[in-house]
Amino acid sequence: MAGLPDIPVDLFAALVAAPVPVGHWLVILPVALCIGLGAILLMLRNRTEWHAAIAIPGLVLLVLIDAALLYKVVDEGAVTMVMGRWLPPFGIAFSVDIFGALMALTAAIVALLASFYSLGEITVSGRRYGFFPFLMLLLAGVSGAFLTGDVFNLYVWFEVLLISSFGLLILGSEREQIDGALKYAVLNLIATTLFLVSVGYLYAVFGTLNMADIAMKARAGESNAPLTTLAGLFLLAFGMKAAAFPVNFWLPASYHTPRITVSALFAGLLTKVGIYALIRVLVMLLPVERAGLGPLVTVIAIATMLVGVMGALGANDVRRMLGYIVISGIGTMLAGVALGNADGLSGAIFYALHSMVLMTALYLLAGQAARLGGSFSLTALGGLYRQSGWFAGLSLVLFFAVSGLPPFSGFWPKVVLVKAALATGAWWLAATILLAGFLTTIVFGRVFLLAYWRPAAGDSVAAEPIRWQAALPLLALSLLVIGFGLFPERLLHLTQAAAAGLEQPSAYLHSVFPAAGGAR
């Protein structure tokens, strides 16, 4: 058989010919660092006493890298790096804008502080079963989801964080943990399957999975396919991941079962990845379809807020109660997605950042309260104020913040969201946000009265000093909550810029396709 004639191929038409700027390596360093550290810790599985000494400095480095990445994105605009130097949309792109960089940095800070708490909670057995390697793998998945510019890659990072979360969930192998892990696994695997089906549908419609490419083709009206159906599939898949109504029941059935450090990480990170993906896909990639689904998202947001806070009112176990508060917060973020305008998206992003910090702090607080009071049950707790006055004061700060009361971080995003809802005539959405905040105040007022103010049952317990492993992360997270509340201007400016970048993603598109000027 005769060979094909030699035809010269210009590879420079398919490859990135220019050298990659040094600063662009910041885009993939968070993922590479987490995977590398996880591999090192796995190789040192017989020297678990070294794990914390390796993982915690690694997390400090991760925070510094994410901070540098955010600074670069704010200063220079969205940044893209393509794997293998293949030009997009053929190469897998990591594309970072202010939204992704903010979420990645907050996740790294939360993980670092939770790792300090783990020093006093995760036993030698827990480390031997892989707490720190699983933690690094979880952060690799979370960071990858926030930084990727490819929809299939987003699915892959969801899988990575899902696998690691299974390992963390059953750390200890107790009966309650296995039961919670089963419920968590079944619902999340269904959501992952729906996500994969949606990705296949998306590729069949657009012939690409690069986010920038899809955004341009969708805006140009290059497809006659029923994209609202596709948007609905993504809404269902990401709604399950984020624990939105009516597919939220897996969260309070599972988040109370693992170690408190793990519950704090899950509450701070995992549902926020679902919200991030929902905002990225529906707002940036499919804005017309998001507008069409706006009334449905509004109903889901209202139901999620109310179901969450009503569940919290009826809960006796503090961990279950916090699970319902996570759900209620997801509804508040969905309210911003339902509004879809710049103010609504800014409020949703601000609330997501606030929730990542605050929910982590509340779970760690619950763990410390249980150590002081001997139980997670509100009927058994009492006298915490007498045991530690500063701990009770710090608890009150966090309770005010989760209720949306000034001058703490939860106040400002709710102000932005209520103002945005009223500006569009969605008074019922604004009323629900305010009602949920009022009911949340009652929830935590009840907690303070029963667990802190009420005298302890039986003999009084001698005051016990709070260990530094718990005090340090609680104080640091509380300072963030107070700082966001007292000095919100800079964060509001960043969230407004992130929202504007989602509504008008020309800078994001230009970073991926610079030769086309953001249009193809």
C-alpha positions in Angstrom: 0.0 0.0 0.0 1.4 3.3 -1.0 2.3 5.7 1.8 0.7 9.1 2.1 2.8 11.9 0.6 4.7 14.0 3.0 2.7 17.0 3.7 4.2 19.7 5.9 2.2 20.4 9.0 2.4 23.8 10.7 2.2 22.8 14.4 2.4 26.4 15.4 -1.2 26.8 14.2 -2.2 24.3 16.9 0.3 25.0 19.6 1.1 27.9 21.9 4.3 29.1 20.4 5.2 31.9 22.9 6.8 30.9 26.2 4.5 30.7 29.1 4.9 33.7 31.4 6.1 32.8 34.9 3.1 34.3 36.6 0.8 32.0 34.6 2.1 29.0 36.5 0.2 30.2 39.5 -3.0 29.0 37.8 -2.1 25.3 38.1 0.2 25.4 41.2 -2.6 25.0 43.7 -3.7 21.7 42.1 -0.1 20.5 41.5 0.8 21.3 45.1 -2.1 19.4 46.7 -1.6 16.4 44.5 2.1 16.4 45.2 1.7 16.7 48.9 -1.0 14.0 48.9 1.4 11.6 47.1 4.2 12.4 49.5 2.0 11.8 52.5 0.8 8.5 51.0 4.4 7.3 50.6 5.0 8.2 54.2 2.0 6.2 55.4 4.2 4.4 57.9 5.4 7.7 59.4 2.1 9.3 60.2 3.8 11.4 62.9 5.3 13.4 60.1 2.0 14.1 58.3 0.9 17.2 60.1 4.4 18.7 59.9 4.3 18.3 56.1 0.6 19.1 55.5 0.2 22.3 57.5 3.2 24.1 56.0 2.0 22.9 52.6 -1.4 24.5 53.3 0.3 27.7 54.4 2.1 27.7 51.0 -1.3 27.0 49.3 -2.8 30.1 50.9 0.1 32.2 49.7 -0.1 30.8 46.1 -3.9 31.5 46.0 -3.4 35.0 47.4 -0.7 35.7 44.8 -3.1 34.3 42.1 -5.9 36.6 43.3 -3.6 39.6 43.3 -2.5 38.8 39.7 -6.1 38.4 38.5 -7.3 41.6 40.1 -4.3 43.5 38.7 -4.1 42.0 35.2 -7.5 40.4 34.5 -8.4 36.7 33.9 -5.5 34.3 33.3 -5.5 31.1 31.2 -3.0 28.3 30.9 -3.5 25.5 28.5 -2.2 22.0 29.2 0.3 20.6 26.7 0.6 24.0 25.0 -2.3 23.0 22.7 -4.3 26.0 21.7 -7.9 26.2 23.0 -10.4 24.7 22.6 -8.3 21.6 21.8 -6.1 21.8 24.9 -7.6 21.6 28.4 -7.6 25.1 29.8 -7.2 26.3 33.4 -8.9 29.8 33.3 -9.1 31.9 36.4 -11.1 35.1 37.0 -11.8 37.0 40.2 -14.7 34.7 41.1 -12.6 31.5 40.9 -9.6 33.0 42.6 -11.7 34.3 45.5 -13.3 30.9 46.1 -9.9 29.1 45.9 -8.2 31.4 48.4 -11.1 31.2 50.9 -11.1 27.4 50.6 -7.4 27.3 51.3 -7.8 29.5 54.4 -10.6 27.4 55.7 -8.7 24.1 55.1 -5.6 25.5 56.9 -7.5 26.5 60.0 -9.4 23.3 60.1 -6.2 21.4 59.9 -5.0 23.1 63.1 -8.2 22.0 64.8 -7.5 18.4 63.6 -4.3 18.3 65.7 -6.4 18.0 68.8 -9.2 15.8 67.4 -7.8 13.3 64.8 -6.1 10.5 66.6 -3.2 8.4 65.6 -5.7 5.9 64.2 -7.3 8.6 62.1 -4.0 9.7 60.7 -3.0 6.1 60.0 -6.2 5.7 58.0 -5.2 8.7 55.8 -6.7 11.9 57.2 -4.1 14.2 55.8 -3.7 12.5 52.4 -7.4 12.6 51.9 -7.5 16.2 53.0 -4.9 17.1 50.3 -6.8 15.1 47.7 -10.0 16.9 48.7 -8.3 20.3 48.3 -6.9 19.2 44.9 -10.5 18.6 43.7 -11.9 21.8 45.2 -9.0 23.9 43.8 -9.3 22.2 40.4 -13.1 22.9 40.3 -12.6 26.6 41.0 -9.7 27.0 38.6 -10.6 24.9 35.5 -11.9 26.4 32.3 -13.2 23.1 30.9 -16.6 21.6 31.7 -15.4 18.0 31.5 -12.4 18.9 33.7 -15.0 20.3 36.2 -16.6 16.9 36.3 -13.3 15.2 36.8 -12.5 17.5 39.8 -15.9 16.8 41.2 -15.0 13.1 41.1 -11.7 13.7 42.8 -13.3 15.6 45.7 -16.1 13.0 45.9 -13.6 10.1 46.3 -11.6 11.9 49.0 -14.8 12.9 50.8 -15.8 9.2 51.0 -12.5 8.4 52.8 -12.9 11.3 55.2 -16.5 10.5 55.9 -15.9 7.0 57.2 -12.7 7.9 59.1 -13.2 5.9 62.3 -15.4 3.2 60.7 -18.2 3.7 63.3 -21.7 2.3 62.5 -23.2 5.8 62.3 -20.5 6.9 59.9 -21.1 4.0 57.6 -24.8 4.8 57.5 -24.2 8.5 56.8 -21.7 7.6 54.1 -24.1 5.4 52.3 -26.8 8.1 52.1 -24.1 10.6 51.1 -22.7 8.3 48.4 -26.0 7.3 46.8 -27.3 10.8 46.3 -23.9 12.2 45.2 -23.4 9.4 42.7 -26.8 10.1 41.2 -25.9 13.8 40.9 -22.5 12.9 39.3 -24.2 10.7 36.8 -26.6 13.5 35.9 -23.7 15.9 35.6 -21.9 13.5 33.2 -25.1 13.1 31.1 -25.4 16.9 30.9 -21.7 17.2 29.8 -22.3 14.7 27.0 -25.4 16.6 25.9 -23.4 19.9 26.0 -20.6 18.4 23.9 -23.2 17.0 21.4 -24.7 20.5 21.1 -21.6 22.7 20.8 -18.8 20.3 19.8 -16.6 21.6 22.6 -16.2 21.6 26.3 -14.1 24.7 26.7 -16.1 27.1 28.8 -15.1 30.2 26.9 -15.8 28.5 23.6 -19.3 27.4 24.8 -20.0 30.9 26.1 -19.2 32.5 22.8 -21.2 30.0 20.7 -24.2 30.2 23.0 -24.2 34.0 22.8 -23.9 33.8 19.1 -27.0 31.5 18.8 -25.1 28.8 17.0 -27.3 26.0 18.2 -31.0 25.3 17.7 -31.0 22.6 20.4 -33.3 22.9 23.4 -30.8 24.5 25.6 -33.3 25.1 28.4 -33.5 21.3 28.9 -29.7 21.2 29.2 -29.8 24.1 31.7 -32.4 22.2 33.7 -30.2 19.1 33.8 -27.3 21.2 35.1 -29.6 22.8 37.7 -30.7 19.5 39.0 -27.2 18.0 39.1 -25.6 21.0 40.8 -28.7 21.5 43.0 -28.1 18.0 44.4 -24.4 18.7 44.9 -25.3 21.9 46.7 -28.2 20.4 48.8 -30.9 22.6 47.4 -34.6 21.7 47.8 -36.0 19.1 47.1 -32.8 17.1 46.8 -31.3 18.3 50.1 -32.2 15.5 52.5 -28.8 13.7 52.2 -26.9 16.5 53.9 -28.5 16.5 57.4 -28.5 12.7 57.3 -24.7 12.6 56.7 -22.9 15.7 57.9 -23.4 14.9 61.6 -21.7 11.5 61.4 -17.9 12.2 60.8 -15.3 13.9 63.0 -16.1 17.5 63.6 -13.1 18.6 61.6 -14.4 16.7 58.6 -17.9 18.1 59.1 -16.5 21.6 59.2 -14.6 21.0 55.9 -17.6 19.6 54.2 -19.9 22.4 55.3 -17.3 25.1 54.4 -16.3 23.6 51.0 -18.3 21.0 49.3 -21.8 22.6 48.9 -20.0 25.8 47.8 -18.4 23.9 44.9 -21.9 23.0 43.8 -23.0 26.7 44.0 -19.9 27.8 42.2 -20.5 25.3 39.3 -24.1 26.3 39.1 -23.3 30.0 38.8 -20.4 29.4 36.4 -22.5 27.2 34.0 -25.9 28.9 34.2 -24.8 32.6 34.4 -21.7 32.6 32.2 -22.3 29.8 29.7 -26.1 29.8 29.4 -27.4 33.2 30.5 -30.5 33.2 28.3 -31.6 29.8 29.6 -30.9 30.9 33.2 -33.2 33.8 32.7 -35.9 31.4 31.5 -35.4 29.2 34.5 -35.4 32.3 36.8 -38.9 31.7 38.3 -38.1 28.1 39.0 -34.8 29.0 40.7 -36.7 31.6 42.7 -39.1 28.9 44.0 -36.2 26.6 44.8 -34.4 29.3 46.6 -37.4 30.2 48.8 -38.2 26.6 49.6 -34.5 25.8 50.4 -34.3 28.8 52.8 -37.5 27.9 54.6 -36.9 24.1 54.7 -33.4 24.6 56.1 -34.3 27.0 58.8 -37.5 25.1 59.8 -35.4 21.9 60.1 -32.9 23.8 62.3 -35.8 24.9 64.6 -36.8 21.3 65.1 -33.3 19.8 65.6 -32.0 18.8 69.0 -28.5 17.6 67.9 -26.3 20.7 67.3 -24.6 19.0 64.3 -27.9 18.2 62.6 -29.1 21.7 63.3 -26.0 23.1 61.6 -26.6 20.9 58.6 -30.0 22.5 58.2 -28.4 25.9 58.5 -26.0 25.0 55.6 -29.1 24.2 53.5 -30.8 27.5 54.4 -27.6 29.4 53.4 -27.6 27.6 50.0 -31.1 29.0 49.5 -29.8 32.5 50.1 -27.1 32.0 47.5 -29.7 30.6 45.0 -31.7 33.8 45.5 -28.8 35.7 43.9 -28.7 33.2 41.0 -32.5 33.6 40.6 -32.1 37.4 40.3 -29.3 37.0 37.8 -28.3 40.7 37.8 -25.0 42.2 38.9 -26.1 43.0 42.5 -27.8 39.7 43.0 -24.7 37.8 41.8 -22.5 40.0 43.9 -24.6 39.2 47.0 -24.5 35.5 46.2 -20.8 35.4 45.9 -20.3 37.5 49.0 -22.6 35.2 50.9 -20.8 32.1 49.6 -17.4 33.5 50.9 -19.0 34.4 54.2 -20.6 31.0 54.5 -17.4 29.1 53.8 -15.7 30.9 56.7 -18.7 31.0 59.1 -20.0 27.4 58.7 -16.5 26.0 59.3 -16.3 28.1 62.4 -19.7 27.0 63.7 -18.9 23.3 63.3 -15.6 23.8 65.1 -17.4 25.7 67.8 -19.9 22.8 68.1 -17.1 20.4 68.6 -15.6 22.5 71.3 -19.0 23.0 73.0 -19.5 19.2 73.0 -16.0 18.7 74.6 -16.8 21.2 77.3 -20.4 20.0 77.9 -20.0 16.3 77.1 -22.7 16.1 74.5 -24.0 17.4 71.1 -27.6 17.4 72.4 -29.2 20.6 73.4 -31.2 18.9 76.1 -28.0 17.7 77.8 -25.8 20.8 77.3 -25.8 23.6 79.8 -23.6 26.0 81.8 -21.1 26.7 79.0 -21.0 30.4 79.9 -19.8 29.6 83.4 -17.1 27.2 82.0 -15.6 29.7 79.6 -16.8 33.3 79.3 -14.6 34.2 76.3 -15.8 31.1 74.5 -19.4 32.1 75.1 -18.7 35.7 73.9 -17.0 34.3 70.7 -20.0 32.0 70.2 -22.4 35.0 70.4 -20.4 36.8 67.7 -20.8 33.8 65.4 -24.5 33.4 66.2 -25.1 37.1 65.3 -23.1 36.6 62.1 -25.1 33.5 60.9 -28.3 35.4 61.7 -27.3 38.2 59.4 -27.1 40.8 62.2 -24.8 43.8 62.1 -21.9 44.5 62.4 -20.8 41.0 61.2 -20.1 39.4 57.8 -23.6 37.9 57.3 -25.2 41.3 57.3 -23.8 42.8 54.1 -24.6 40.1 51.6 -28.2 40.0 52.8 -28.4 43.7 52.4 -27.2 43.5 48.9 -29.5 40.6 48.0 -32.6 42.3 49.6 -31.8 45.5 47.8 -31.4 43.7 44.5 -34.6 41.8 45.0 -36.6 44.9 45.8 -35.1 46.7 42.8 -36.5 44.0 40.5 -39.9 43.9 42.2 -39.2 40.4 43.7 -40.5 41.5 47.1 -41.4 37.8 48.1 -37.8 36.9 47.6 -36.6 39.8 49.8 -39.3 38.9 52.4 -38.1 35.3 52.5 -34.4 36.3 53.0 -35.5 38.5 56.0 -37.8 35.8 57.4 -35.1 33.2 57.2 -32.7 35.5 59.0 -35.3 36.2 61.7 -36.0 32.5 62.2 -32.2 31.8 62.3 -31.9 34.3 65.1 -34.5 32.3 67.0 -32.6 29.1 66.3 -29.3 30.4 67.8 -31.1 32.3 70.5 -32.5 29.0 71.7 -29.0 27.4 71.5 -27.5 30.2 73.6 -30.2 30.0 76.2 -30.1 26.2 76.5 -26.4 25.4 76.1 -24.8 28.5 77.5 -27.1 30.4 79.8 -29.0 27.6 81.4 -27.1 26.0 84.4 -25.7 22.6 83.8 -27.7 19.6 85.0 -26.4 17.9 88.1 -23.1 18.8 89.7 -21.2 21.8 88.3 -18.3 20.9 86.1 -14.9 22.5 86.8 -13.8 25.0 84.2 -11.5 23.3 81.6 -9.0 25.3 79.5 -9.6 25.3 75.8 -6.7 23.8 73.9 -4.8 26.0 71.5 -5.6 23.6 68.6 -9.2 24.7 69.0 -8.7 28.3 70.1 -6.4 29.3 67.3 -8.7 28.4 64.3 -11.8 29.7 66.2 -10.2 33.0 66.9 -8.9 33.3 63.4 -12.2 32.5 61.7 -14.1 34.8 64.1 -11.6 37.7 63.2 -12.4 37.1 59.5 -16.2 37.2 60.3 -15.7 40.5 62.3 -13.3 42.0 59.7 -15.7 41.2 56.8 -18.5 42.9 58.7 -16.6 46.0 59.9 -14.6 46.6 56.7 -16.8 45.2 53.8 -15.8 47.7 51.2 -12.9 45.8 49.6 -14.7 42.5 49.6 -17.8 44.1 48.1 -15.6 45.7 45.4 -14.2 42.3 44.6 -17.5 40.5 44.5 -19.0 43.2 42.3 -16.1 42.8 39.9 -16.6 39.0 40.0 -20.3 39.4 39.2 -19.6 41.8 36.4 -17.1 39.3 34.9 -19.8 36.7 34.9 -22.4 38.9 33.3 -20.0 40.3 30.7 -17.2 37.8 30.4 -15.2 39.5 27.6 -12.0 39.6 29.7 -12.4 35.9 30.5 -13.0 35.0 26.8 -10.1 37.2 25.7 -7.7 35.4 28.1 -8.6 32.1 26.4 -8.8 33.4 22.8 -6.6 36.5 22.7 -6.2 36.5 18.9 -10.0 36.7 18.5 -10.3 39.6 20.9 -12.8 37.6 22.9 -15.1 36.8 20.0 -15.0 34.0 17.4 
